[in-house]
C-alpha cells in the first residue's frame, strides 16, 4: 500500500541507511561511542519537557 503512495524504494536511500547502520555498529563494536540506557534517556526527556 505504501509503495503505491510513494513509489518504489530509492536504492540510494536504502544503501545510505545500510551504510549508516554498519557505521553505527562499528562504532559500538570498537567502543567509539557509549550507549545510554533507555530509561535514562526517557527520564531526561520527561524532565526537559516539564521545564518547557
N, C-alpha and C positions, 0 to 999 in steps of 0.2 A: 504494500500500500504506500509506504513512504517513498519507494522508488518511483512510483507513478507521480508523486508530487514534486520530487526534487530531481528526477532523472537518475541515471546510473551513477554509482560512486566514482569519484575522481581518483584515478590510480595514483596521482601525485600526492593527493591528500592522504590516502591510505599509506603510501610509502613514508611520508613525513611522520605520521603517527607511529609507524613501526620503528623508525629510526629514533624517535623521541623515547619510546618505551625501552628500547635497547640501551640508550644513553643513560636513562634513569636507573635501569637495572645494573649497569656497570658501576655507576656512582654508589649505589647501595652495596654492591659486592666488594668494592675497594675501600669502603669507609669514607669516601669523599664527602658524603652528606650524612647527617644524622636524622633519624626518624623521631617523630613526636607522637606519643600515644594519642589516639583519637579523643579520649576523654579529656585530655589536657587542652587539645585544640578547641573542642566544643565549649569547655568551661571558659576559655579565654574569649571566644566569640560572644558567648552569652554575657560576659562581664562588659565587653565593649559595647554591646547593644543596649545594655542597661544604662550606660553612661551617655549614650546618644552620640 
